[in-house]
Amino acid sequence: MTLALYRKYRPATFAEVIGQEHVTEPLRQALRHNRVHHAYLFSGPRGCGKTSSARILARSLNCEQGPTPDPCGVCQSCRDLAPSGPGNVDVIEIDAASHGGVDDARDLRERSFYAPAVSRFKVYIIDEAHMVTAAGFNALLKLVEEPPPHLKFVFATTEPDKVLPTIKSRTHHYPFRLVPPAVLRQHLAHICEQEKVAIEPGALNLVVRAGAGSVRDALSILDQLIAGAGSEGVTHRYAAALLGYTDAALLDEAIEGLARGDGPAVFSVVTSVIDAGHDPRRFAEDILQRLRDLIVVDAVPDAPARGLLDVPEDAMDRMRRQAAAFGRTALLRAAEIVSAGLAEMRGSVAPRLVLELIVARLLVPAADRGETGVLARLERIERRLGLSAGGSVAGELPDQGQATGPSTRPSRAVDEPVRHGPAVGEPGRESAQPRTGSRPSAREAVESSAGPPGREAVDSSASPRVPRRDAPADQAAVLRAWDDVLEATKQRRRVAHSLLISGPAQVVDVRGSTIVVGFTTPALERQFALGPRNEEALAGALTDVLGGQWRIETTVLGSTGSGPEVTGTAAVGAERPHSSTSGNRGAAEPRDPEPDDLPGDGVDPDDPPVETSESETEHLALLQRHLGATVIEEDVD
């Protein structure tokens, strides 16, 4: 019968304790100068060396050459207290989980006054000391405060806060810590060499990750893997399958699918993981771990050289491409979503459903209206601008064409002047300028700085807000860019944006440069069509996002007939005509209120009345309240 690895390789001296130099060095100095305290409190996570260090301390105190920081290992006491030794009657280990009552404390107090039988000191090692009751600690208080010269106490616990403060104040407290991954990996590799077992670097990384800084847990896992390994040794695939981690190839496929916005690929990976019997929460943890690594790679390109990551070079190249394809803001947003989803998974009765909802939200950046979501959409627009300028994004993944919008159309030159806003004028309206000597309102200041809606940009070096394309887009391209179109419409005319999101409106058809927009009710369709600037705002937004000249046709979803009825059109791309002011007038008179300035429905007062049914009237009443709020926000003078 073989001995377990965590027992076989248990440290016998302080020099063999790994990752706890902040504890072992002070203890060795105290032993070297014979200044050992009568009571110690060793605290820290499980499997990090607390009980082993207590045994080494007892061994160092009772060595024939001691007290010494380095036990000789030859004398009878050292042989008895070795990891594989029979033990010593003067070194008593007590499990407080089952012997923490007041009667056990009284029995210990009575036996402690007897001198040691064969050793220099009698040492009590009380494991799981936080399980001792308050009455038990009170029974030991006087003994711990003033013990006889031959008595030493070592309390070991994972929860030092539960130890009675009066006991803690009479001890020297040494906090143990989790072993760093690099130190634990080196220790496990050395043990594999001693055991003559071949192990792949990827499998060793999984053991270190599963051990989570605990040497005992890591050795138990390694022992299990070695016991079931074949002639090829411990492989990464075998370790991942046994420990329940996601295969690296599936993880790469999921991450690259998320970077491309490829929903079918990501959901196929989720199905493969579930069909293989893996835990959805573990898969989400693996995704979060990879996102963390990508954030580190993006922020610190030489992370392996700095010791922040320990991955093979070929994996680093792949991770650099993935980080570049995501973008820093998108990585942060994705990590936040997965982290929040993991919290929702805790205790969930449908973990697969929660996992699929996490994936769905990762694939729809526009659904997140928070600060991170806005930054992610802005970063996406900037990346698309980089594509439209003729270059490719650094680190672009294969099959990038499945991203948010098409990227293979001919692009406009970067320094070419870009037209903004609708190019169809409103007949009879004079161009408005602020009066001479008067302070312009906030709205007029914004309009004068931005220029008229249809006027060409004066500064040809200014970059457009979103990418533009010369060729008309198909319906699929319009649908992919529809969220950006709605955002651009909101910047031009909030009333039009509110009408489009009420229902919401849908893209019914795209015929060349004509787009057919369907509304859920006739009232919404007429409300949108009666305001000419609504169609101009939508057409201008399409030009901003997709380029070209666009005409708008509106219809009612579910209506019958040979085709959608054209209730209004708007074209964008040509210079907008303006009425000139009279030469005798001098400065222009203050402008008349525009539809956006009017409270209520936001349409011109000369528009014909709209006949609505009772249900449509209720729908419009709700809409009016929303539109009134948005119009008031616009009219800040």
FENRAWO-V137233 format. One record per residue. SS is DSSP state (H for helix, E for strand, - for the rest). Layout:
BEGIN
ss->[SS SS]
END
This chain:
BEGIN
ss->[- - - - H H H H - - - - - H H H - - - - H H H H H H H H H H H H - - - - - - E E E E E - - - - - - H H H H H H H H H H H H H - - - - - - - - - - - - - H H H H H - - - - - - - - - - E E E E E - - - - - - H H H H H H H H H H H - - - - - - - - - E E E E E E - H H H - - H H H H H H H H H H H H - - - - - E E E E E E E - - H H H - - H H H H - - - E E E E - - - - - H H H H H H H H H H H H H H H - - - E - H H H H H H H H H H H - - - H H H H H H H H H H H H H H - E - - E E - H H H H H H H H - - - - H H H H H H H H H H H H H - - H H H H H H H H H H H H H - - - - H H H H H H H H H H H H H H H H H H H H - - - H H H H - - - - - - H H H H H H H H H H H H H H - H H H H H H H H H H H H H H H H H H - - - - - H H H H H H H H H H H H - - H H H - - - H H H H H H H H H H H H H H H H H H - - - - - - - - - - - H H H - - - - - - - - E - - - - - - - E - - - - - - - - - - E - - - - - - - - - - - H H H H H H H H H - - - - - E - - - - - - - - - - - - E - - - - - H H H H H H - H H H H H H H H H H H - H H H H H H H H - - - - E E E E E E - - E E E E E E - - H H H H H H H H H - H H H H H H H H H H H H H H H - - - - E E E E E E - - - - - - - - - - - - - - - - - - - - - - E - - - - - - - - - - - - - - - H H H - - - - - - - - - - - - - - - - H H H H H H H H H H H H H H H H H H H H H - - -]
END
